[in-house]
Amino acid sequence: MKTKKLTVESDKSYIYAPLLFLLAALLPEYFAPVLGIVIFALVLKKRIAERSKPNFGKLGISILIYMAWMVICSSYSSSAISSLASIGLWCLMFTGYYVFTETVDYEEAVDRVFYFGCLSSGIAGFIGIAQMVLYHLCRRTGSDLAKFFNPFWRFLDFGVERLVKYLPDFIVSNMASTKFHFFLTRASGTFSNPLFFATFCVSMLPFTAYVFLCSENSKRRWIGLVCCLTTIGGIALSYSRGPYLFAVIVFFLLLLYGGKKGLKLMALGGVGVCAIAIFANGIFKRLLTLISGKDISVNTRKQVWDAAFAMLKEKPIFGYGTGFDNIRRVMHEVYHVRQPHAHNIFLETWLENGVFGAILLAAIFVIFYINIFRLAKLGSGTRNVAVTLFASVSGFLLCGMTDCLFYGLKPLQYMMMFLGLSQAVFTIYLRKKEEENT
C-alpha cells in the first residue's frame, strides 16, 4: 500500500475510522452497525475506483478462514436462521476491520484514532456514572425517570418489543427472548447490558491511558485523564465483578509503559482505589457476595459450564453447528439450564463449530499477539502503541472468559476494530522500518 499523508482537501477518508471508533459505542445497537456499513461502502467505493487490493494481512486472512469454517459448520446446524444470523453478523462486523486497515495508513492517523477512542470511552463512562446518580436520585424522590435511561437508549427498546409481536412465528421461535432484560441498579451506559458496557470500558481504558500519558499536547493529556477517570467510574458502577478483576490486570499490563508513565499510573490507581473505598460502598458489598456461596451469577455460570462440558463430550469434534440457538436449545431442553450461550467465547465456539473452530478462533489472537510483539521490537516509538493495543485486546479476551461477547453487536464490532487497528499499525511501522533500512 502506498504511503501518503492524506489531507482534508484531497481525501475525506482520514476521518472514517476515528468517527466509527467514536460513535459506534455511543449509538444504539440498531444504528451502530448501520454506521459501519455506510462507512464501509464509502471506503469500498473509493478503493474500487482506485483498483487497489485490500490490505487484510495475515490477521485478516485468519478471520476470513474462521468465517469460512462457520459457513461449513452451518451445514449441519439445526437452526438455519440462527446460523445465517451468526454468519451475517460476523460478515457485517468484518467491515470495521476493512475500514481500519484501508484508511489508517500513517502515524498521525493512528494518534487520531486513539484520541477518538479515548473520547468515546470517556463519554460512555460518564453516561454510566450519570445513570447511577439518576437512579439514586429517583429512589429518593420516588420518580420512575431512571428506568427510561438505563440503558441510555432504552426508549427504543420499548418500540422494538412492540415490533417483535408482528414478526413471523418462525423468526420468533429462534429468538432467545422477546423481551429485553434490564438492570436498573447497574450502569449499562449505551450498551444493552452492564457486562457489555464494562467490557467496552475495560478494553478502551488503555486508549484513555495512552492519551493521558503519551500525548504531546497538554490539553489532550488533561482530556485523557478525565476520560480515564470516567471510564474507571463506568466499570465500577457496572457492578460487574469479572471486569473489576480484568480492569486491574489491564492496569498492570499498562505498567509496561515504564518510566514516569508507570509511576503516574500507580498514582492514578491509588487515587481510584481510595475514591471507590470512600464513595462506592455497594461495590464491596457486590464483591463480598462471591464468598457467600449463594451468588446467583457464580452459580449460574457453574451450571452453564457443567452443561457445556457435558455437551462437548457428546460432540467434541464438529460441535452442534453455527448459531447460538443450537446451544441454547440443548441447554434448555436437555440440561434445563435457561441461558442463551456458554458464557465463554472459546467454549461457545467449540460447542458451535467444534474443536477446529476453537483452534481457528485462538489462531486469530495468536497472530495478533505475534504482530504486537514484533511491533514492540520495531523501535521508532512503537512500544507505547504496542502496549496500548496489547492491553486493550487482552482486556477484551479476559472479559470473554466469563461472558460470550459475540452475543452482542457492539462488542463484536469493537473486537474487529481493535484487530483492524492493530494490523494497520503493524503495517505502518513495519513499512517505516523497512524504509529506514534502505
LUMMI-595560 format. One record per residue (C-alpha): x, y, z; residue in one letter. Coordinates in steps of 0.1 Angstrom, whole numbers, plus 2048, in hexadecimal, padded with zeros to 3 digits. Layout:
N
XYZa ...
***
This chain:
438
800800800m 80E8227F7k 81783A813t 80985C812k 7FC87582Ak 7D887C822l 7CB89F825t 7A88AE82Av 7A98BC807e 7B489D7F5s 7A2881808d 78687F822k 78D85A82Bs 7A6864846y 78986B85Di 77684A857y 788833870a 78984D88Cp 764855887l 75B830889l 77082B8A7f 7608488B9l 73B8448B0l 73681E8AEa 73681B8D4a 71F8398D9l 7058318BFl 6E88188C6p 6EF7F38BEe 6D87F789Fy 6EB815890f 71080D898a 7127F187Dp 700808864v 71B822869l 735807863g 7257FC843i 722820836v 74782783Di 75180682Ef 73D80E80Ea 74F82F80Bl 771820810v 76A8037F8l 75D81A7DDk 77D82E7DFk 79380F7DEr 7818017C1i 7868217AEa 7AB8207B6e 7AC7FB7ADr 7C07F57CDs 7C27D37DDk 7B77CE802p 7D17CE81Cn 7C37B2833f 7E57A583Fg 7E9784850k 7D278E86Cl 7B5797854g 7BA777840i 7B8763861s 797773868i 78A76B845l 795747849i 78274586Ay 76375385Am 76573A83Ea 76671E858w 74672D867m 73672A845v 740705843i 7336FE866c 71270E85Ds 70C6F0846s 7036DA864y 6F26F4879s 6CF6ED886s 6C6712883s 6CD721861a 6C174386Ci 6D8744889s 6F5739873s 6EE754859l 6EB76E875a 70D765884s 71F763863i 70E784857g 718795878l 73D78B873w 73D79784Fc 72C7B7859l 7467BE874m 7637B485Ff 75C7D484Bt 76B7E7869g 78B7D4866y 78C7DD841y 786802848v 7A3804860f 7BC7F284Bt 7B380782De 7B182A83Ct 7CA82A859v 7EA82C845d 801845855y 80C84D879e 7F786C87Ee 7D8857875a 7E183F891v 7E385B8AAd 7C186889Er 7B08468A2v 7BF8428C5f 7B28658CFy 78F85F8C2f 78E83D8D4g 79884F8F4c 77B8688EFl 76284B8E8s 76C839907s 76B85991Cg 749862910i 73B83F915a 74A83D938g 73A85F941f 718853935i 71C83494Bg 72484A969i 707861961a 6EF84395Fq 6F8838983m 6F585C990v 6D385E980l 6C983C98Ey 6D18469B2h 6C08689AEl 6A18579A1c 6A28409BFr 6A185E9D6r 6868709C3t 6708529B8g 67485B993s 674841977d 68A856960l 6A9840965a 699821955k 697834933f 6BC83B931f 6CD81B93Cn 6D880F923p 6DB832914f 6C68298F6w 6AC815909r 68F8288FAf 6988198D8l 6977F68E7d 6737FC8F1f 66B8028CDg 67E7E38C2v 66B7CD8DAe 64A7D88CAr 6577D18A7l 6627AE8B1v 63D7A58B5k 6387A9890y 655793885l 64E771875p 64D75388Dd 66B74287Df 681760887i 6737658AAv 6787408B2s 69D7448ABn 6A07628C3m 6AE75C8E6a 6957758F3s 67B78E8E6t 6817A5904k 6A07B990Df 6B07B392Fh 6B77D3941f 6CF7D995Ef 6C27F896Fl 6DA7F698Dt 6F97F2977r 70780A95Ca 7037FE939s 70E81E928g 70581E903t 7077F8901f 6EC7DD905s 6F87D0927n 7127D8942p 72A7BD938l 72D7C9914f 7317ED921f 74C7E293Aa 75E7CE91Ft 75F7ED908f 76D803924c 7877E992Ev 7927E6909s 79380B904m 7A4814925l 7C7810914p 7BD82B8FAf 7B5844915t 7D583C926a 7E9840906y 7DA863900v 7E086C924f 804860926l 811861902c 80187F8F1s 81889C8E9e 7FB8B58ECn 7F58C0910s 7D08C690Ak 7CC8A38FDr 7DE89591Br 7C48A6932w 7A889891Ci 7B887691Eg 7B9878944l 794882947v 78B86692Ec 7A084D942c 78E856962l 76B854953t 773833943t 77E825964i 75E833973g 74A821958g 75B800960i 755804985a 73080D982l 7297F096As 72D7DA989y 73C7BF973s 7557AD988r 76779B96Cg 76F7BC95Bp 77B7CA97Dy 7967AF97El 79E7B3959f 7A17D995Ba 7BB7D4977v 7CE7BC960i 7CC7D5943v 7D97EF95Bf 7F87DA963f 7FD7D393El 7FE7F8938l 81B7FB950l 82F7ED933l 831811927y 84C814941g 85E83294Fg 84A85195Bk 82C844949k 82B82695Fg 82E83C97El 812852973k 7FC83396Dl 804826990m 7FA84899Fa 7DA84998Bl 7D2825996g 7D782F9BAg 7BF84C9B7v 7A68369A5g 7A781C9C1v 7A38379DCc 7858479CAa 7748259C6i 77A81D9EBa 76B83E9F6i 74E8429DEf 7448209D1a 73A80A9EDn 7247F59D7g 7427E99C3i 7517D89E1f 72F7C99EAk 72D7BB9C7r 7507AC9CAl 74879C9ECl 72B7889DCt 7467739CAl 7507629EAi 72C75C9F6s 72773D9E1g 70474A9D8k 70D7629BCd 6F575E99Fi 70E768984s 729751990v 711734995n 70173A973t 723739962r 72C719973k 70C709967q 712716943v 73670A942w 72D6E8951d 7126E4935a 72B6F191Ba 7466D8923f 72B6BC924a 7216C7901m 7456C78F5l 7476A28FEk 72B69B8E7e 7386AE8C9k 75D6B98CFp 7696B88ABi 7506CB895f 7396DB8AFg 7146E28ACy 7166FA88Eg 71A71F88At 70073489Dg 6F873C8C1f 6D672C8BEd 6E67098BAn 6F670C8DCi 6D971E8EDr 6C07038E4r 6D66E68F0v 6DD6F8911m 6B8700916h 6A96DF90Be 6C36C5916v 6D66D6933y 6BA6ED93Fh 6D270B940v 6BF72A934r 6DC73D926q 6E1748902p 70673F8FFh 725730910a 732750921h 75474B912n 75E7548EEi 7757368E9f 75D71E8F9l 74072B8E4e 7557298C5t 75F7058CDw 73B6FB8D3l 72F70B8B2e 74C70589Bn 75F6E88ABg 7836E68B6v 7906F2894f 77A712897g 7887188BAa 7AC7148ACi 7A572C890l 7977468A8l 7B57428BEa 7CC74689Fa 7BD769899i 7C97758BBf 7EA7628B8v 7F2775898i 7E77958A9f 8007908C6y 81C7868AEi 8167A789Bn 8167BB8BBi 8367AC8C8f 8467B38A6r 8387D68A7l 8477DD8CAa 86A7D38BDk 8697E989El 8748088B1g 86B82B8A5s 8538318C2g 83F8128BCt 8408058E0r 82581B8EDn 80D8138D1v 8157EE8D4a 80E7EE8F9v 7ED8008F4t 7E07E78DAl 7EE7CA8EEf 7DC7D590Ea 7BC7DD8FBs 7B77BC8E9v 7C37A9908s 7A77BB91Cg 78E7B1902f 79978D903l 79978B929l 775798929c 76D77D90Fg 777762928m 75876993Dt 73F774923d 73876D8FEc 74078F8EFl 7377848CCf 7137838D7y 7137A98D5g 7167BF8B6l 72C7DA8C4k 7457C48D7p 74C7B18B7l 74D7D18A3q 7687DF8BAy 77C7BF8B9m 77E7C1894m 7897E6896m 7A47DD8B0f 7B17C2899l 7AF7D887Ag 7C17F588Cl 7DD7DD898s 7E27D1874q 7E37F4867a 7FC800881v 8127E287Cf 8127E8856t 81A80D85Bi 838808872y 8457EA85Fl 8467FE83Fr 85681B851k 87180385Fk 8787F583Ce 87B81882Ee 894822848e 8A9803840n 8AA80B81Bt 
***
